[in-house]
């Protein structure tokens, strides 16, 4: 069963669009939104298992030099949609 998660990112000021465009190219990233508030970018991701999710976060998203902080929330149960 696939793992779905939301990844909230804090990025360097002014790099929101570049980071959004960069991470949206990964197959596991289903949706990316630039948002206002405590975080700058919100990504919905899907992985086959926890090691694949860890690989996506560690070697793809967090390795971007403009990404300062990530906060990952694994979806326990989704309703509608």
Secondary structure as the mmCIF struct_conf table of DSSP 4:
data_model
#
loop_
_struct_conf.conf_type_id
_struct_conf.id
_struct_conf.beg_label_comp_id
_struct_conf.beg_label_asym_id
_struct_conf.beg_label_seq_id
_struct_conf.end_label_comp_id
_struct_conf.end_label_asym_id
_struct_conf.end_label_seq_id
STRN STRN1 UNK A 3 UNK A 11
TURN_TY1_P TURN_TY1_P1 UNK A 13 UNK A 14
HELX_RH_AL_P HELX_RH_AL_P1 UNK A 16 UNK A 23
TURN_TY1_P TURN_TY1_P2 UNK A 24 UNK A 25
BEND BEND1 UNK A 26 UNK A 26
TURN_TY1_P TURN_TY1_P3 UNK A 27 UNK A 28
STRN STRN2 UNK A 29 UNK A 34
BEND BEND2 UNK A 37 UNK A 38
BEND BEND3 UNK A 40 UNK A 40
STRN STRN3 UNK A 41 UNK A 47
BEND BEND4 UNK A 48 UNK A 49
HELX_RH_AL_P HELX_RH_AL_P2 UNK A 50 UNK A 55
HELX_RH_PI_P HELX_RH_PI_P1 UNK A 56 UNK A 61
TURN_TY1_P TURN_TY1_P4 UNK A 62 UNK A 63
BEND BEND5 UNK A 64 UNK A 64
TURN_TY1_P TURN_TY1_P5 UNK A 65 UNK A 66
STRN STRN4 UNK A 67 UNK A 74
BEND BEND6 UNK A 76 UNK A 76
#
